[in-house]
Amino acid sequence: MLAVIKTGGKQYLVSAGDKIKIEKLNEEKGKEIIFNDVLLLEKNKKIEIGTPLIKGAKVLAKILNQDKAKKVIIFKYKAKKRYKVKKGHRQPFSEIEIIKILT
């Protein structure tokens, strides 16, 4: 069984048992969450597409970890102008495990 969920402005293709990294959720580690925004559902080779969401479909997940990604360096430079700016950024994320897909 597969589902496409929407969270954090992005869409993810998930199935039961998957571990994915998504935009940071404001929940503590170990808590179970429910995603109600299910856009597509595949069960027994039958595909159901929502308009835009599928009514009654939910995805149950558990938060495994709250962390930050690797540092990304932002470097701005203008030739012959003595302009240099160096910044770093670490994007926060939540790692979740999909427990089951409810229809």
MMTF fields as JSON, N, C-alpha, C and O atoms, coordinates in Angstrom:
{
  "mmtfVersion": "1.0.0",
  "mmtfProducer": "UNKNOWN",
  "numBonds": 411,
  "numAtoms": 412,
  "numGroups": 103,
  "numChains": 1,
  "numModels": 1,
  "chainsPerModel": [1],
  "groupsPerChain": [103],
  "chainIdList": ["A"],
  "bondAtomList": [4, 2, 8, 6, 12, 10, 16, 14, 20, 18, 24, 22, 28, 26, 32, 30, 36, 34, 40, 38, 44, 42, 48, 46, 52, 50, 56, 54, 60, 58, 64, 62, 68, 66, 72, 70, 76, 74, 80, 78, 84, 82, 88, 86, 92, 90, 96, 94, 100, 98, 104, 102, 108, 106, 112, 110, 116, 114, 120, 118, 124, 122, 128, 126, 132, 130, 136, 134, 140, 138, 144, 142, 148, 146, 152, 150, 156, 154, 160, 158, 164, 162, 168, 166, 172, 170, 176, 174, 180, 178, 184, 182, 188, 186, 192, 190, 196, 194, 200, 198, 204, 202, 208, 206, 212, 210, 216, 214, 220, 218, 224, 222, 228, 226, 232, 230, 236, 234, 240, 238, 244, 242, 248, 246, 252, 250, 256, 254, 260, 258, 264, 262, 268, 266, 272, 270, 276, 274, 280, 278, 284, 282, 288, 286, 292, 290, 296, 294, 300, 298, 304, 302, 308, 306, 312, 310, 316, 314, 320, 318, 324, 322, 328, 326, 332, 330, 336, 334, 340, 338, 344, 342, 348, 346, 352, 350, 356, 354, 360, 358, 364, 362, 368, 366, 372, 370, 376, 374, 380, 378, 384, 382, 388, 386, 392, 390, 396, 394, 400, 398, 404, 402, 408, 406],
  "bondOrderList": [1, 1, 1, 1, 1, 1, 1, 1, 1, 1, 1, 1, 1, 1, 1, 1, 1, 1, 1, 1, 1, 1, 1, 1, 1, 1, 1, 1, 1, 1, 1, 1, 1, 1, 1, 1, 1, 1, 1, 1, 1, 1, 1, 1, 1, 1, 1, 1, 1, 1, 1, 1, 1, 1, 1, 1, 1, 1, 1, 1, 1, 1, 1, 1, 1, 1, 1, 1, 1, 1, 1, 1, 1, 1, 1, 1, 1, 1, 1, 1, 1, 1, 1, 1, 1, 1, 1, 1, 1, 1, 1, 1, 1, 1, 1, 1, 1, 1, 1, 1, 1, 1],
  "groupList": [{"groupName": "MET", "atomNameList": ["N", "CA", "C", "O"], "elementList": ["N", "C", "C", "O"], "formalChargeList": [0, 0, 0, 0], "bondAtomList": [1, 0, 2, 1, 3, 2], "bondOrderList": [1, 1, 2], "singleLetterCode": "M", "chemCompType": "L-PEPTIDE LINKING"}, {"groupName": "LEU", "atomNameList": ["N", "CA", "C", "O"], "elementList": ["N", "C", "C", "O"], "formalChargeList": [0, 0, 0, 0], "bondAtomList": [1, 0, 2, 1, 3, 2], "bondOrderList": [1, 1, 2], "singleLetterCode": "L", "chemCompType": "L-PEPTIDE LINKING"}, {"groupName": "ALA", "atomNameList": ["N", "CA", "C", "O"], "elementList": ["N", "C", "C", "O"], "formalChargeList": [0, 0, 0, 0], "bondAtomList": [1, 0, 2, 1, 3, 2], "bondOrderList": [1, 1, 2], "singleLetterCode": "A", "chemCompType": "L-PEPTIDE LINKING"}, {"groupName": "VAL", "atomNameList": ["N", "CA", "C", "O"], "elementList": ["N", "C", "C", "O"], "formalChargeList": [0, 0, 0, 0], "bondAtomList": [1, 0, 2, 1, 3, 2], "bondOrderList": [1, 1, 2], "singleLetterCode": "V", "chemCompType": "L-PEPTIDE LINKING"}, {"groupName": "ILE", "atomNameList": ["N", "CA", "C", "O"], "elementList": ["N", "C", "C", "O"], "formalChargeList": [0, 0, 0, 0], "bondAtomList": [1, 0, 2, 1, 3, 2], "bondOrderList": [1, 1, 2], "singleLetterCode": "I", "chemCompType": "L-PEPTIDE LINKING"}, {"groupName": "LYS", "atomNameList": ["N", "CA", "C", "O"], "elementList": ["N", "C", "C", "O"], "formalChargeList": [0, 0, 0, 0], "bondAtomList": [1, 0, 2, 1, 3, 2], "bondOrderList": [1, 1, 2], "singleLetterCode": "K", "chemCompType": "L-PEPTIDE LINKING"}, {"groupName": "THR", "atomNameList": ["N", "CA", "C", "O"], "elementList": ["N", "C", "C", "O"], "formalChargeList": [0, 0, 0, 0], "bondAtomList": [1, 0, 2, 1, 3, 2], "bondOrderList": [1, 1, 2], "singleLetterCode": "T", "chemCompType": "L-PEPTIDE LINKING"}, {"groupName": "GLY", "atomNameList": ["N", "CA", "C", "O"], "elementList": ["N", "C", "C", "O"], "formalChargeList": [0, 0, 0, 0], "bondAtomList": [1, 0, 2, 1, 3, 2], "bondOrderList": [1, 1, 2], "singleLetterCode": "G", "chemCompType": "PEPTIDE LINKING"}, {"groupName": "GLN", "atomNameList": ["N", "CA", "C", "O"], "elementList": ["N", "C", "C", "O"], "formalChargeList": [0, 0, 0, 0], "bondAtomList": [1, 0, 2, 1, 3, 2], "bondOrderList": [1, 1, 2], "singleLetterCode": "Q", "chemCompType": "L-PEPTIDE LINKING"}, {"groupName": "TYR", "atomNameList": ["N", "CA", "C", "O"], "elementList": ["N", "C", "C", "O"], "formalChargeList": [0, 0, 0, 0], "bondAtomList": [1, 0, 2, 1, 3, 2], "bondOrderList": [1, 1, 2], "singleLetterCode": "Y", "chemCompType": "L-PEPTIDE LINKING"}, {"groupName": "SER", "atomNameList": ["N", "CA", "C", "O"], "elementList": ["N", "C", "C", "O"], "formalChargeList": [0, 0, 0, 0], "bondAtomList": [1, 0, 2, 1, 3, 2], "bondOrderList": [1, 1, 2], "singleLetterCode": "S", "chemCompType": "L-PEPTIDE LINKING"}, {"groupName": "ASP", "atomNameList": ["N", "CA", "C", "O"], "elementList": ["N", "C", "C", "O"], "formalChargeList": [0, 0, 0, 0], "bondAtomList": [1, 0, 2, 1, 3, 2], "bondOrderList": [1, 1, 2], "singleLetterCode": "D", "chemCompType": "L-PEPTIDE LINKING"}, {"groupName": "GLU", "atomNameList": ["N", "CA", "C", "O"], "elementList": ["N", "C", "C", "O"], "formalChargeList": [0, 0, 0, 0], "bondAtomList": [1, 0, 2, 1, 3, 2], "bondOrderList": [1, 1, 2], "singleLetterCode": "E", "chemCompType": "L-PEPTIDE LINKING"}, {"groupName": "ASN", "atomNameList": ["N", "CA", "C", "O"], "elementList": ["N", "C", "C", "O"], "formalChargeList": [0, 0, 0, 0], "bondAtomList": [1, 0, 2, 1, 3, 2], "bondOrderList": [1, 1, 2], "singleLetterCode": "N", "chemCompType": "L-PEPTIDE LINKING"}, {"groupName": "PHE", "atomNameList": ["N", "CA", "C", "O"], "elementList": ["N", "C", "C", "O"], "formalChargeList": [0, 0, 0, 0], "bondAtomList": [1, 0, 2, 1, 3, 2], "bondOrderList": [1, 1, 2], "singleLetterCode": "F", "chemCompType": "L-PEPTIDE LINKING"}, {"groupName": "PRO", "atomNameList": ["N", "CA", "C", "O"], "elementList": ["N", "C", "C", "O"], "formalChargeList": [0, 0, 0, 0], "bondAtomList": [1, 0, 2, 1, 3, 2], "bondOrderList": [1, 1, 2], "singleLetterCode": "P", "chemCompType": "L-PEPTIDE LINKING"}, {"groupName": "ARG", "atomNameList": ["N", "CA", "C", "O"], "elementList": ["N", "C", "C", "O"], "formalChargeList": [0, 0, 0, 0], "bondAtomList": [1, 0, 2, 1, 3, 2], "bondOrderList": [1, 1, 2], "singleLetterCode": "R", "chemCompType": "L-PEPTIDE LINKING"}, {"groupName": "HIS", "atomNameList": ["N", "CA", "C", "O"], "elementList": ["N", "C", "C", "O"], "formalChargeList": [0, 0, 0, 0], "bondAtomList": [1, 0, 2, 1, 3, 2], "bondOrderList": [1, 1, 2], "singleLetterCode": "H", "chemCompType": "L-PEPTIDE LINKING"}],
  "groupTypeList": [0, 1, 2, 3, 4, 5, 6, 7, 7, 5, 8, 9, 1, 3, 10, 2, 7, 11, 5, 4, 5, 4, 12, 5, 1, 13, 12, 12, 5, 7, 5, 12, 4, 4, 14, 13, 11, 3, 1, 1, 1, 12, 5, 13, 5, 5, 4, 12, 4, 7, 6, 15, 1, 4, 5, 7, 2, 5, 3, 1, 2, 5, 4, 1, 13, 8, 11, 5, 2, 5, 5, 3, 4, 4, 14, 5, 9, 5, 2, 5, 5, 16, 9, 5, 3, 5, 5, 7, 17, 16, 8, 15, 14, 10, 12, 4, 12, 4, 4, 5, 4, 1, 6],
  "groupIdList": [1, 2, 3, 4, 5, 6, 7, 8, 9, 10, 11, 12, 13, 14, 15, 16, 17, 18, 19, 20, 21, 22, 23, 24, 25, 26, 27, 28, 29, 30, 31, 32, 33, 34, 35, 36, 37, 38, 39, 40, 41, 42, 43, 44, 45, 46, 47, 48, 49, 50, 51, 52, 53, 54, 55, 56, 57, 58, 59, 60, 61, 62, 63, 64, 65, 66, 67, 68, 69, 70, 71, 72, 73, 74, 75, 76, 77, 78, 79, 80, 81, 82, 83, 84, 85, 86, 87, 88, 89, 90, 91, 92, 93, 94, 95, 96, 97, 98, 99, 100, 101, 102, 103],
  "secStructList": [7, 3, 3, 3, 3, 3, 3, 6, 6, 3, 3, 3, 3, 3, 3, 6, 6, 7, 3, 3, 3, 3, 3, 7, 7, 1, 1, 7, 6, 6, 7, 3, 3, 3, 3, 7, 7, 3, 3, 3, 3, 3, 3, 6, 6, 3, 3, 3, 3, 7, 1, 1, 1, 7, 6, 6, 7, 3, 3, 3, 3, 3, 3, 3, 3, 3, 3, 3, 7, 7, 7, 3, 3, 3, 3, 3, 3, 3, 6, 6, 6, 6, 3, 3, 3, 3, 3, 3, 3, 7, 7, 3, 3, 3, 3, 3, 3, 3, 3, 3, 3, 3, 7],
  "xCoordList": [0.843, 0.0, 0.889, 1.819, 0.597, 1.346, 0.417, -0.792, 1.002, 0.243, 1.167, 2.379, 0.573, 1.302, 0.719, -0.474, 1.583, 1.137, 1.76, 2.792, 1.112, 1.618, 1.896, 1.022, 3.136, 3.501, 4.654, 5.573, 4.61, 5.688, 5.838, 6.935, 4.747, 4.806, 5.4, 5.625, 5.66, 6.238, 5.369, 4.548, 5.561, 4.819, 5.781, 6.883, 5.366, 6.206, 5.433, 4.274, 6.089, 5.524, 5.962, 7.159, 5.006, 5.328, 4.586, 3.549, 5.146, 4.474, 4.791, 5.663, 4.1, 4.29, 5.726, 6.25, 6.351, 7.717, 8.782, 9.951, 8.416, 9.389, 9.868, 9.114, 11.136, 11.708, 12.114, 12.943, 11.521, 11.815, 12.137, 11.795, 12.808, 13.119, 12.216, 12.176, 11.482, 10.553, 10.886, 11.754, 10.197, 10.364, 10.03, 9.177, 10.699, 10.589, 9.157, 8.473, 8.718, 7.416, 7.618, 8.621, 6.686, 6.794, 6.204, 5.296, 6.724, 6.304, 7.554, 8.64, 7.401, 8.564, 8.85, 7.997, 10.081, 10.561, 9.746, 9.462, 9.374, 8.626, 7.113, 6.395, 6.623, 5.181, 4.629, 5.295, 3.417, 2.758, 1.948, 1.298, 1.999, 1.268, 0.437, 0.702, -0.573, -1.457, -1.412, -1.598, -1.161, -1.205, -2.557, -2.879, -3.351, -4.673, -4.65, -5.597, -3.571, -3.471, -2.925, -1.731, -3.793, -3.418, -3.923, -5.122, -2.984, -3.319, -3.587, -4.372, -2.931, -3.061, -2.96, -2.227, -3.698, -3.702, -3.684, -4.474, -2.777, -2.695, -2.866, -2.102, -3.886, -4.16, -4.618, -5.568, -3.929, -4.246, -4.26, -5.149, -3.28, -3.111, -4.263, -4.45, -5.034, -6.064, -5.59, -5.208, -5.618, -5.145, -6.338, -7.217, -6.349, -7.39, -6.713, -5.81, -7.155, -6.577, -7.574, -8.753, -7.097, -7.958, -8.207, -7.471, -9.263, -9.588, -9.791, -10.951, -8.832, -7.405, -7.014, -5.929, -7.881, -7.546, -8.518, -9.642, -8.066, -8.92, -9.608, -8.946, -10.925, -11.692, -11.538, -11.664, -11.269, -11.18, -9.836, -9.626, -8.924, -7.607, -6.658, -6.628, -5.885, -4.924, -3.66, -3.69, -2.552, -1.28, -0.789, -0.642, -0.536, -0.072, 1.442, 1.984, 2.132, 3.595, 4.092, 3.351, 5.371, 6.01, 7.282, 8.05, 7.505, 8.703, 9.867, 9.83, 10.907, 12.091, 13.155, 13.839, 13.298, 14.405, 14.093, 13.415, 14.589, 14.566, 16.024, 16.762, 16.454, 17.877, 18.049, 17.074, 19.312, 19.643, 20.453, 21.227, 20.269, 21.004, 22.439, 22.808, 23.242, 24.616, 24.635, 23.686, 25.735, 25.848, 26.026, 26.798, 25.283, 25.39, 26.054, 25.615, 27.111, 27.838, 27.269, 27.144, 26.926, 26.466, 27.587, 27.957, 28.129, 29.24, 28.895, 28.682, 28.843, 28.57, 29.861, 30.612, 30.112, 31.359, 31.125, 30.483, 31.653, 31.605, 33.031, 33.758, 33.417, 34.782, 35.077, 34.234, 36.266, 36.8, 36.031, 36.201, 35.197, 34.42, 34.734, 34.162, 35.634, 35.992, 34.753, 34.615, 33.864, 32.649, 32.679, 32.693, 32.688, 32.619, 31.743, 31.914, 30.801, 29.966, 29.919, 29.593, 30.242, 30.194, 29.234, 29.39, 28.237, 27.247, 27.089, 27.376, 26.64, 26.323, 24.887, 24.326, 24.295, 22.909, 22.733, 23.208, 22.049, 21.684, 20.168, 19.565, 19.562, 18.108, 17.62, 18.086, 16.693, 16.141, 15.175, 14.483, 15.137, 14.231, 13.747, 14.316, 12.679, 12.151, 12.268, 11.878, 12.801, 12.849, 11.673, 11.514, 10.842, 9.647, 9.64, 10.269, 8.909, 8.682, 7.188, 6.395, 6.807, 5.395, 4.968, 5.534, 3.979, 3.493, 2.467, 2.63, 1.405, 0.417, -0.41, -0.477, -1.03, -1.875, -3.324, -3.683, -4.143, -5.545, -6.433, -6.228, -7.427, -8.336, -9.719, -10.633],
  "yCoordList": [-1.174, 0.0, 1.239, 1.347, 2.162, 3.407, 4.591, 4.495, 5.712, 6.949, 8.114, 8.035, 9.201, 10.454, 11.423, 11.728, 11.908, 12.848, 14.212, 14.329, 15.238, 16.594, 17.14, 17.132, 17.62, 18.245, 19.198, 18.892, 20.337, 21.302, 21.865, 22.275, 21.895, 22.428, 21.472, 21.856, 20.229, 19.235, 17.98, 17.784, 17.135, 15.893, 14.716, 14.765, 13.658, 12.486, 11.218, 11.068, 10.299, 8.991, 8.054, 7.832, 7.502, 6.692, 5.361, 5.213, 4.41, 3.142, 2.762, 3.368, 1.774, 1.376, 0.893, 0.097, 1.385, 0.995, 1.945, 1.808, 2.903, 3.853, 4.824, 5.205, 5.216, 6.26, 7.397, 7.221, 8.576, 9.724, 10.946, 11.012, 11.918, 13.195, 14.246, 14.406, 14.972, 15.993, 17.31, 17.364, 18.368, 19.662, 19.518, 18.713, 20.295, 20.157, 20.337, 21.287, 19.412, 19.473, 19.894, 19.533, 20.647, 21.125, 20.116, 20.437, 18.911, 17.844, 17.222, 17.325, 16.573, 15.963, 14.577, 13.942, 14.137, 12.847, 11.714, 11.735, 10.731, 9.575, 9.708, 8.732, 10.883, 11.097, 10.613, 10.739, 10.062, 9.627, 10.79, 11.529, 10.937, 12.007, 11.416, 10.312, 12.175, 11.737, 12.786, 13.977, 12.323, 13.193, 13.002, 11.906, 14.077, 14.015, 14.395, 14.105, 15.046, 15.496, 14.368, 14.333, 13.456, 12.338, 12.667, 12.849, 12.743, 13.154, 11.974, 12.089, 10.828, 9.658, 8.415, 8.389, 7.383, 6.132, 4.98, 4.953, 4.013, 2.824, 1.607, 1.403, 0.797, -0.394, -1.494, -1.315, -2.639, -3.783, -3.4, -3.811, -2.622, -2.162, -1.288, -1.131, -0.719, 0.256, 1.606, 1.735, 2.605, 3.939, 4.853, 4.941, 5.538, 6.52, 7.873, 8.059, 8.815, 10.157, 11.113, 11.115, 11.93, 12.879, 14.125, 14.418, 14.857, 16.098, 17.23, 17.585, 17.815, 17.503, 16.465, 15.89, 16.208, 15.244, 14.071, 14.189, 12.931, 11.757, 11.808, 11.885, 11.766, 11.847, 10.559, 9.465, 10.686, 9.54, 8.846, 7.944, 9.232, 8.59, 9.327, 10.557, 8.552, 9.113, 8.275, 7.091, 8.902, 8.197, 8.399, 9.53, 7.287, 7.311, 7.162, 6.245, 8.077, 8.064, 8.349, 8.836, 8.031, 8.253, 9.053, 8.757, 10.074, 10.902, 10.169, 9.846, 9.91, 9.217, 10.176, 9.886, 11.325, 12.21, 13.632, 13.836, 14.608, 16.022, 16.443, 16.36, 16.893, 17.179, 18.296, 18.884, 18.58, 19.557, 18.865, 17.949, 19.309, 18.739, 19.253, 20.08, 18.751, 19.217, 20.697, 21.219, 21.372, 22.799, 23.076, 22.415, 24.076, 24.549, 25.92, 26.79, 26.121, 27.391, 28.279, 27.861, 29.516, 30.517, 31.544, 32.167, 31.726, 32.648, 33.598, 33.176, 34.907, 35.933, 36.691, 36.992, 36.999, 37.643, 38.514, 38.092, 39.736, 40.62, 41.0, 41.563, 40.693, 40.948, 42.444, 43.244, 42.808, 44.184, 45.164, 46.373, 44.693, 45.584, 45.387, 46.074, 44.459, 44.126, 43.702, 44.048, 42.956, 42.499, 40.986, 40.282, 40.486, 39.05, 38.842, 39.522, 37.901, 37.534, 36.017, 35.365, 35.462, 34.009, 33.708, 34.219, 32.871, 32.477, 30.971, 30.332, 30.411, 28.99, 28.805, 29.654, 27.686, 27.409, 25.909, 25.1, 25.547, 24.152, 24.07, 24.637, 23.361, 23.249, 22.224, 21.084, 22.598, 21.613, 20.659, 21.052, 19.409, 18.423, 17.473, 17.401, 16.743, 15.69, 14.383, 14.307, 13.363, 12.042, 11.25, 11.117, 10.718, 9.989, 8.596, 8.334, 7.712, 6.365, 6.201, 6.479, 5.749, 5.532, 4.207, 3.156, 4.264, 3.068, 2.331, 1.15, 3.049, 2.424, 3.475, 4.636, 3.028, 3.89, 3.453, 2.299, 4.398, 4.089, 4.647, 5.77, 3.858, 4.316, 4.519, 4.906],
  "zCoordList": [0.0, 0.0, 0.0, 0.799, -0.897, -1.026, -0.822, -1.032, -0.407, -0.269, -0.558, -0.353, -1.04, -1.206, -0.191, -0.218, 0.714, 1.738, 1.481, 0.819, 2.018, 1.885, 3.28, 4.147, 3.491, 4.749, 4.511, 3.751, 5.15, 5.022, 3.626, 3.244, 2.842, 1.491, 0.478, -0.67, 0.878, -0.02, -0.011, 0.885, -1.021, -1.125, -1.028, -1.573, -0.334, -0.112, -0.443, -0.055, -1.169, -1.464, -0.348, -0.161, 0.397, 1.57, 1.542, 0.896, 2.257, 2.514, 3.954, 4.576, 4.485, 5.877, 6.098, 5.319, 7.166, 7.491, 6.964, 7.326, 6.122, 5.575, 6.652, 7.547, 6.545, 7.396, 6.477, 5.584, 6.703, 5.842, 6.693, 7.873, 6.061, 6.692, 6.078, 4.859, 6.939, 6.476, 7.159, 8.031, 6.763, 7.414, 8.899, 9.271, 9.739, 11.186, 11.669, 11.289, 12.509, 13.158, 14.605, 15.221, 15.146, 16.523, 17.505, 18.271, 17.47, 18.377, 18.979, 18.409, 20.138, 20.767, 20.196, 19.575, 20.43, 19.944, 20.568, 21.765, 19.757, 20.237, 20.135, 20.354, 19.81, 19.735, 18.391, 17.364, 18.398, 17.174, 16.61, 17.349, 15.285, 14.618, 13.483, 13.007, 13.062, 11.988, 10.882, 11.132, 9.65, 8.481, 7.802, 7.344, 7.74, 7.124, 5.651, 4.92, 5.208, 3.819, 2.943, 2.644, 2.537, 1.67, 0.268, 0.055, -0.695, -2.059, -2.985, -3.926, -2.72, -3.581, -2.723, -1.735, -3.104, -2.361, -3.343, -4.287, -3.129, -3.989, -3.092, -2.148, -3.4, -2.609, -3.559, -4.32, -3.504, -4.372, -5.855, -6.601, -6.268, -7.654, -8.142, -9.349, -7.218, -7.545, -7.027, -5.864, -7.893, -7.527, -7.343, -8.199, -6.195, -5.901, -5.784, -4.969, -6.603, -6.613, -5.986, -6.341, -5.049, -4.365, -5.198, -6.141, -4.831, -5.531, -4.535, -4.326, -3.92, -3.922, -2.877, -2.965, -1.88, -0.826, -0.851, -1.338, -0.317, -0.204, 1.153, 2.188, 1.148, 2.39, 3.191, 2.641, 4.478, 5.369, 5.382, 6.193, 4.519, 4.488, 5.426, 5.463, 6.182, 7.133, 7.115, 6.781, 7.477, 7.604, 9.027, 9.49, 9.722, 11.1, 11.106, 10.489, 11.814, 11.841, 13.253, 14.107, 13.476, 14.77, 14.538, 13.623, 15.372, 15.249, 15.895, 17.082, 15.099, 15.589, 16.097, 17.078, 15.428, 15.742, 15.291, 14.284, 16.037, 15.647, 15.537, 16.518, 14.362, 14.172, 13.155, 12.686, 12.821, 11.796, 10.709, 10.986, 9.472, 8.335, 8.346, 9.179, 7.41, 7.286, 6.93, 6.345, 7.292, 7.034, 5.541, 4.846, 5.083, 3.71, 3.768, 4.521, 2.979, 2.965, 1.857, 0.706, 2.233, 1.283, 1.168, 2.163, -0.028, -0.22, -1.363, -2.499, -1.034, -2.034, -2.29, -1.363, -3.562, -3.939, -5.164, -6.126, -5.12, -6.282, -6.638, -5.82, -7.847, -8.296, -8.331, -8.737, -7.907, -7.957, -7.081, -7.238, -6.169, -5.309, -3.826, -2.98, -3.501, -2.111, -1.307, -0.134, -1.952, -1.297, -1.195, -2.205, 0.052, 0.315, 1.54, 2.552, 1.452, 2.59, 2.642, 1.65, 3.787, 3.964, 5.109, 6.218, 4.823, 5.83, 5.795, 4.783, 6.885, 6.96, 7.408, 8.101, 7.007, 7.393, 7.605, 6.807, 8.685, 8.944, 9.048, 9.959, 8.109, 8.052, 9.07, 9.055, 9.957, 10.899, 10.188, 9.249, 10.642, 10.059, 11.138, 12.227, 10.815, 11.673, 10.898, 9.733, 11.544, 10.933, 11.477, 12.69, 10.568, 10.998, 10.391, 9.366, 11.055, 10.535, 10.328, 11.227, 9.143, 8.815, 9.453, 9.153, 10.323, 11.011, 10.147, 9.841, 9.758, 8.861, 8.146, 8.55, 7.081, 6.262, 6.479, 6.245, 6.929, 7.231, 6.13, 5.669, 5.705, 4.655, 5.221, 4.493]
}
